[in-house]
Amino acid sequence: MKVVFKLFGLVFLLTLGNVAMAQQPDNILTESSDPNAGRPLDDITSKKITDEKRVLPYDHVREADIFWEKRIWRVIDIREKMNLPFAYPERPFFSILMDAATAGEITVYGTEDDKFTSQLTPDEVASMGATIDTVITFDPETYEEEIQVVRNDINPEDVKRFRIKEVWFFDEETSTLQVRILGIAPLIDKTDENGNFLYEKPMFWVYYPEARQILAREQVFNVGNDASSVTWEDLMEMRYFSSYIYKESNVRDRRIQDYLTGIDILLEAEKIKQEIFNFEHDLWSY
């Protein structure tokens, strides 16, 4: 009798399962109904390391453990050979910041100062660098003139330099000299009506600690190895970029170009860089 009841129960469960499968809606996506299922894979295997990567938070630093601190402002010129990945046409670094800002994934700040005081809305960011033109077109049926308003968004190739704000500090707890990036600002050229260069100005400031999670999902073009999954967060933390100092914290809040000209600007920048190195070196005796 027990065998009969077990067989009857198994048949009943199988019947219910078939009925449920028959009543399953057709609009539910399954593995076979994936719209990209039939598309060829543009690689040897699907790579998900970057998508699954977790960003480790910074170590907590007590104020009492900061023995020395110096704020530095740098400029990254993406036309330099080492910085060419910033201008990778398939996914430029500026496009990553712009897309995240317009989508509301990161908060960007105005350029009234570099202390992240005034927040900008995604609409305000989207309107930056965009121009409105009127174009005369002809109706193909009536051949009448029509005036259309065309919006021209900023070209990522027009952004050739970025500003970096960072803090160098000596942590007494670990006895190490460390650096942390605080902000990134893309620079855009301003020209007159004839296209002559006037000056360059920052578009907005991105608070880097908040943007680390976004940058960790974007892969950097690796010149030496396409299989290496290096992200923008890795590149910034490893400081694998070329830059020069244009300002250090000073009592007059001046940039180097405010009191020097020509090649003396680069020499002063190298002097500031060397002073930071000498400070760490002089802390120890050999």
Protein Blocks (a to p, Z undefined) as FASTA:
>chain_A
ZZmmmmmmmmmmmmmmmmmmmmpcfklccfklpmklmpccfbfbdcfklmmpccdddddd
dfklmmbdcdddddddfkbmklmmmmgmklcfklmmmmmmmnopaccddfkbanomaccd
fklmmmgopacdddddddfklopacdddddddddfklpmbdcddddddddfklopacddd
fbdcdddddddfkopafbdcdfbdcdfklmmmmmmmpccddfklmklccdfklmmmnopa
cdddfbdcdfkopafklmgghjllmmmmmmmmmmmmmmmmmmpcZZ
